[in-house]
Amino acid sequence: MITIGLTGWSDHPTITQKTSTKLEDYSAHFPVVELDTSYYAIPPKKNIQSWIAKTPEGFQFIPKAYKAMTQHKEWIEEFSSVENMFQVFCNTFEAMMTAQKVKMFLFQFPPYFDCTKQNVEYLRAVRTLMKDWPVAIEFRNQSWFSEQNKERTLHFLAEQQFIHVVVDQPQTPNNSVPAIPTVTNPTLSFYRLHGRNYEGWLGENIKDWRAERTLYNYSEKELKEFAATAKTLEQSAEEVCVIFNNNSGGHAAGNAKTLQDLLDIDFQGLSPQQMDLF
């Protein structure tokens, strides 16, 4: 099975109405969404309950780990310990897990999180602290997939039952990893598409690098390549989840719809689509 979704539900004007019910609009088109707000702050439980209530039964979220959990910032100011931080995060998402509306949790590590013994041990701790919940790992440091470490990294991810994130992104010198279409968890494979804006990823002399980084419109030829890769991954995983992160120019939704057509997929159990009369 192949599922397709986007990063967030607020930046896709081609599929959302001019109302405040954007999540309901989004869930009429795709069965899964990547939840980025949890990276910036652990959301209130009332938000979790609201998102559950606004989406159909089979709809699922991919919450992104809070940024201190992936060492993008220090945890000391907010929590008594690393264990406490993970406990608060897991407690927050317990209701979403119970409702079976979490597809996986995404741990996207920063470029300076390199392949060292200390960081391998931190990943072991992540596995323990996240219990048996589904966890996807995305690296941004090439050392994990160097000629010396590639096979050991993939073996380690499989051993820990982590989901290896297969990425499409420009191959910049300091913050990218190659696309390695390998499944490390037979239940689920994660294919995350960031666009190919090399200058945006490079980040040199760019004021708003976040907006520039995801500014890219995939061609039909590129989307056909993704369709072929997704089918290859599907041979080793029960489900392949494809997420488009090329949001800033409004291209993600259209690219995702084209990929859906190329794969001839008809998603079931979505929210009803609302007609825009004006």
Legacy VTK file of the C-alpha trace (Angstrom):
# vtk DataFile Version 3.0
C-alpha trace
ASCII
DATASET POLYDATA
POINTS 278 float
0.000 0.000 0.000
1.185 3.525 -0.824
-0.187 6.583 0.958
0.508 10.207 0.067
0.342 13.422 2.081
1.833 16.856 2.658
3.695 18.746 5.360
1.046 20.663 7.319
-2.448 21.598 6.189
-2.229 25.402 6.143
0.023 26.121 3.161
-1.939 24.512 0.346
-4.395 27.042 -1.127
-5.328 24.817 -4.062
-7.059 22.266 -1.807
-8.334 24.344 1.127
-11.368 26.605 1.242
-11.383 30.253 2.312
-12.601 29.275 5.779
-11.158 28.338 9.146
-11.675 24.583 8.606
-8.457 23.902 6.749
-7.732 20.551 8.410
-11.188 19.302 7.394
-10.553 20.526 3.852
-7.140 18.882 3.760
-8.454 15.528 5.007
-10.870 15.462 2.076
-7.878 15.023 -0.239
-5.192 13.030 1.608
-5.224 10.352 4.345
-2.112 11.530 6.206
-0.359 14.770 7.162
2.994 15.608 8.688
2.461 17.603 11.879
5.272 20.165 12.118
3.857 22.306 14.915
5.063 19.766 17.501
8.650 20.528 16.464
8.372 24.127 17.663
6.461 23.365 20.874
4.772 20.356 22.427
1.118 21.146 21.708
-1.614 21.352 24.361
-3.706 18.232 24.795
-6.795 20.179 23.742
-5.209 20.670 20.314
-4.609 16.945 20.008
-8.251 16.232 20.834
-9.391 18.835 18.319
-7.296 17.356 15.507
-8.613 13.890 16.278
-12.208 15.144 16.208
-11.793 17.065 12.938
-10.511 14.138 10.878
-12.116 10.898 9.680
-11.452 7.602 11.434
-8.703 6.357 9.130
-6.824 9.656 8.885
-3.359 9.688 10.475
-0.717 12.198 11.579
3.074 12.136 11.517
4.031 14.288 14.525
7.505 15.742 14.352
9.579 15.332 17.504
10.031 18.471 19.587
13.269 20.225 18.593
15.033 19.621 21.911
14.369 15.897 21.450
16.436 16.018 18.258
19.122 18.268 19.778
18.210 21.362 17.795
18.144 23.186 21.143
18.785 22.589 24.849
16.121 20.985 27.017
17.445 22.339 30.342
15.289 25.485 30.518
12.007 23.602 30.169
12.403 20.129 31.655
14.036 18.488 34.641
15.722 15.833 32.479
15.765 14.291 29.035
13.552 11.527 30.383
11.059 14.091 31.659
10.959 15.782 28.242
10.146 12.526 26.485
7.588 11.672 29.161
5.755 14.970 28.603
5.830 14.489 24.825
4.533 10.918 24.977
1.886 11.815 27.532
0.666 14.558 25.208
0.316 12.215 22.233
-1.085 9.265 24.197
-4.655 10.075 23.109
-3.650 10.224 19.446
-1.863 6.894 19.758
-4.877 5.343 21.501
-7.126 6.559 18.686
-4.725 4.891 16.189
-4.232 8.205 14.424
-0.429 8.304 14.590
1.312 6.778 11.599
4.776 7.425 13.032
6.825 10.040 14.870
9.477 11.835 12.825
12.867 12.505 14.424
14.728 14.781 12.017
18.238 15.377 13.316
20.344 18.478 12.533
23.407 18.564 10.256
25.772 18.556 13.257
24.315 15.280 14.586
27.046 13.092 13.086
27.810 9.405 13.272
29.565 9.067 16.626
29.334 6.589 19.476
27.687 9.244 21.639
24.976 9.902 19.070
24.387 6.205 18.456
23.807 5.840 22.188
21.389 8.760 22.087
19.413 6.970 19.370
19.278 3.889 21.591
17.877 6.112 24.326
15.284 7.510 21.901
14.143 3.977 21.160
13.753 3.204 24.855
12.049 6.488 25.749
9.609 6.243 22.826
8.656 2.716 23.937
7.368 0.585 21.074
5.842 3.543 19.248
6.707 3.875 15.529
9.688 6.197 15.057
11.207 7.413 11.790
14.777 8.695 11.685
15.995 11.325 9.221
19.641 12.349 9.186
21.167 15.503 7.745
24.816 14.558 8.233
26.471 12.538 5.476
28.710 10.606 7.877
25.855 8.191 8.634
25.919 7.034 5.035
29.611 7.204 4.260
31.109 4.187 2.529
32.343 2.956 5.908
29.115 3.526 7.854
26.220 3.091 5.403
25.509 -0.599 5.927
26.101 -0.385 9.666
23.709 2.559 9.928
20.959 0.735 8.052
21.541 -2.406 10.124
21.341 -0.380 13.325
18.090 1.284 12.250
16.586 -2.106 11.456
17.850 -3.585 14.725
16.154 -0.774 16.671
12.981 -1.071 14.569
13.422 2.498 13.390
11.890 3.589 10.082
14.584 4.873 7.736
13.512 8.106 6.018
14.305 7.943 2.314
14.815 11.542 1.205
14.876 13.502 -1.998
16.878 16.697 -1.561
19.733 18.604 -3.231
23.149 17.185 -2.462
24.632 20.195 -0.717
27.983 19.911 1.092
26.901 20.359 4.708
23.249 19.496 5.319
22.104 16.669 3.063
22.206 12.899 2.742
21.832 10.768 -0.376
18.595 9.049 -1.325
18.933 5.457 -0.128
15.767 3.513 -1.035
16.093 0.891 1.687
13.424 -0.413 4.067
14.500 -0.950 7.694
11.066 -1.647 9.180
8.835 -4.113 7.294
5.679 -2.393 8.521
6.360 1.066 7.108
8.669 3.002 4.812
8.841 6.815 4.779
9.657 8.659 1.536
10.086 12.400 2.227
10.403 14.800 -0.712
11.979 18.192 0.015
12.351 19.591 -3.506
15.583 20.199 -5.387
16.284 23.880 -4.782
20.054 23.652 -4.420
20.622 27.352 -3.701
17.844 27.339 -1.112
19.341 24.349 0.692
22.802 25.868 0.486
21.432 28.865 2.355
24.119 31.349 1.319
23.055 35.020 1.245
19.396 34.096 1.693
17.283 36.029 4.194
14.451 33.500 4.528
16.167 30.172 3.951
13.153 28.155 5.143
10.950 29.630 2.432
13.627 29.283 -0.242
14.531 25.729 0.712
11.097 24.297 -0.040
10.469 26.405 -3.143
10.412 23.816 -5.899
7.956 22.353 -8.391
8.697 18.739 -9.336
8.427 17.868 -13.032
6.335 14.954 -14.249
9.552 13.128 -15.109
10.767 13.484 -11.523
7.389 12.380 -10.176
7.510 9.278 -12.371
10.873 8.470 -10.782
9.299 8.807 -7.332
6.439 6.522 -8.363
8.931 3.865 -9.425
10.897 4.203 -6.181
7.725 4.001 -4.087
6.740 0.793 -5.857
10.200 -0.635 -5.190
9.941 0.206 -1.482
6.463 -1.330 -1.422
8.009 -4.708 -2.207
9.694 -4.704 1.224
7.205 -2.773 3.374
3.514 -3.165 4.111
3.035 0.562 3.565
5.046 3.302 1.893
4.146 6.816 3.040
5.163 9.621 0.673
5.199 13.159 2.067
5.782 16.284 -0.032
7.647 19.057 1.788
8.042 21.466 -1.162
5.472 23.824 0.309
6.532 27.451 0.075
5.506 27.977 -3.555
2.240 26.069 -3.224
3.483 23.185 -5.372
3.208 20.298 -2.916
-0.499 19.576 -3.307
-0.386 19.569 -7.103
2.709 17.371 -7.147
1.059 14.956 -4.722
-2.098 14.772 -6.843
-0.015 14.039 -9.935
1.861 11.260 -8.119
-1.467 9.849 -6.971
-2.633 9.752 -10.605
0.614 8.161 -11.761
0.207 5.423 -9.134
-3.536 5.109 -9.865
-4.446 5.361 -6.173
-7.940 6.108 -4.896
-7.906 6.980 -1.195
-10.918 5.771 0.778
-12.496 7.125 3.971
-11.645 10.779 3.401
-13.661 13.751 4.647
-16.378 14.968 2.242
-15.175 17.701 -0.088
-16.904 21.061 0.303
-18.032 23.033 -2.736
-16.664 26.563 -3.039
-19.676 28.528 -4.350
-17.786 31.790 -4.603
LINES 1 279
278 0 1 2 3 4 5 6 7 8 9 10 11 12 13 14 15 16 17 18 19 20 21 22 23 24 25 26 27 28 29 30 31 32 33 34 35 36 37 38 39 40 41 42 43 44 45 46 47 48 49 50 51 52 53 54 55 56 57 58 59 60 61 62 63 64 65 66 67 68 69 70 71 72 73 74 75 76 77 78 79 80 81 82 83 84 85 86 87 88 89 90 91 92 93 94 95 96 97 98 99 100 101 102 103 104 105 106 107 108 109 110 111 112 113 114 115 116 117 118 119 120 121 122 123 124 125 126 127 128 129 130 131 132 133 134 135 136 137 138 139 140 141 142 143 144 145 146 147 148 149 150 151 152 153 154 155 156 157 158 159 160 161 162 163 164 165 166 167 168 169 170 171 172 173 174 175 176 177 178 179 180 181 182 183 184 185 186 187 188 189 190 191 192 193 194 195 196 197 198 199 200 201 202 203 204 205 206 207 208 209 210 211 212 213 214 215 216 217 218 219 220 221 222 223 224 225 226 227 228 229 230 231 232 233 234 235 236 237 238 239 240 241 242 243 244 245 246 247 248 249 250 251 252 253 254 255 256 257 258 259 260 261 262 263 264 265 266 267 268 269 270 271 272 273 274 275 276 277
